[in-house]
Amino acid sequence: MKKIDLKKQSRTDWVLVDALKDEEIDYSDIPELTDAFFNNALFVPAKQVVTMRLDSDVVAWLKQNGRGYQTRTNKILRAVMESQGSSTKKTAAA
């Protein structure tokens, strides 16, 4: 992951930005958020950091396809949870 230098001063003229009126802002490069967008949007729950102990052969199996084993683990657990008829709202796996 690329590090961002937070000490570097912004070249944005914030006084000019703050002085802009809403109608002066150019939104032409941003697609409009229509009802179709929101109808197709999925809620992705926040991740929670956990520590758990798994058998070493299970971890090896999860890691055998390379990067993303934690995401695969989450998808597997979500599939089991949803197959059990959990009362938790079904959401997109991220």
C-alpha positions in Angstrom: 0.0 0.0 0.0 1.3 3.4 -1.0 2.0 5.7 2.0 0.5 9.2 1.9 2.6 12.1 3.2 0.2 13.8 5.5 2.7 16.6 6.2 2.6 17.7 2.6 0.6 20.9 2.3 -2.5 20.8 0.1 -2.4 22.8 -3.1 -6.2 23.3 -2.9 -7.4 26.9 -2.5 -9.8 26.2 0.4 -10.8 29.8 0.7 -12.1 29.6 -2.9 -13.8 26.3 -2.3 -15.5 27.6 0.8 -16.7 30.7 -1.1 -18.4 28.6 -3.8 -22.2 28.5 -3.8 -23.9 25.1 -4.4 -25.2 26.1 -7.8 -21.6 27.0 -8.9 -20.3 23.5 -8.3 -19.7 21.5 -11.5 -21.1 18.0 -11.1 -20.8 17.1 -14.8 -18.2 14.4 -14.2 -20.2 12.6 -11.5 -23.0 10.3 -12.5 -26.4 11.1 -11.1 -27.5 8.7 -8.3 -30.9 7.5 -9.5 -33.5 5.3 -7.9 -32.1 2.4 -9.9 -28.7 2.9 -8.2 -30.2 2.8 -4.7 -32.5 -0.2 -5.6 -29.4 -2.2 -6.6 -27.2 -1.0 -3.8 -26.1 -3.6 -1.2 -25.4 -2.9 2.5 -22.0 -4.2 3.4 -21.6 -4.6 7.2 -18.5 -3.3 8.9 -15.7 -5.7 9.6 -14.7 -6.6 13.1 -11.2 -7.6 14.0 -11.2 -11.0 15.8 -8.6 -13.5 17.0 -9.5 -17.1 16.7 -7.6 -20.4 16.8 -8.1 -22.7 13.8 -6.5 -26.1 13.1 -3.4 -25.7 11.0 -4.7 -27.8 8.2 -7.8 -25.6 7.9 -5.6 -22.5 7.7 -3.4 -24.2 5.1 -6.5 -25.1 3.1 -7.8 -21.6 3.3 -4.5 -20.2 2.2 -3.8 -22.6 -0.6 -5.3 -20.3 -3.2 -3.1 -17.4 -2.2 -4.2 -13.9 -1.0 -7.7 -13.3 0.3 -8.0 -16.2 2.7 -9.7 -14.0 5.3 -12.3 -12.9 2.8 -12.8 -16.6 1.7 -13.2 -17.5 5.4 -15.8 -14.8 5.9 -17.8 -15.9 2.8 -17.7 -19.5 4.0 -19.0 -18.5 7.5 -21.6 -16.3 6.0 -22.9 -19.1 3.7 -23.2 -21.4 6.8 -24.9 -18.7 8.8 -27.4 -18.0 6.1 -28.1 -21.7 5.5 -29.0 -22.0 9.2 -31.8 -19.6 8.7 -30.2 -17.0 11.0 -32.5 -14.1 12.0 -29.6 -11.8 11.0 -30.5 -9.7 8.0 -28.9 -11.1 4.8 -26.3 -8.8 3.4 -23.6 -8.7 0.7 -20.4 -10.6 1.5 -17.5 -8.2 1.2 
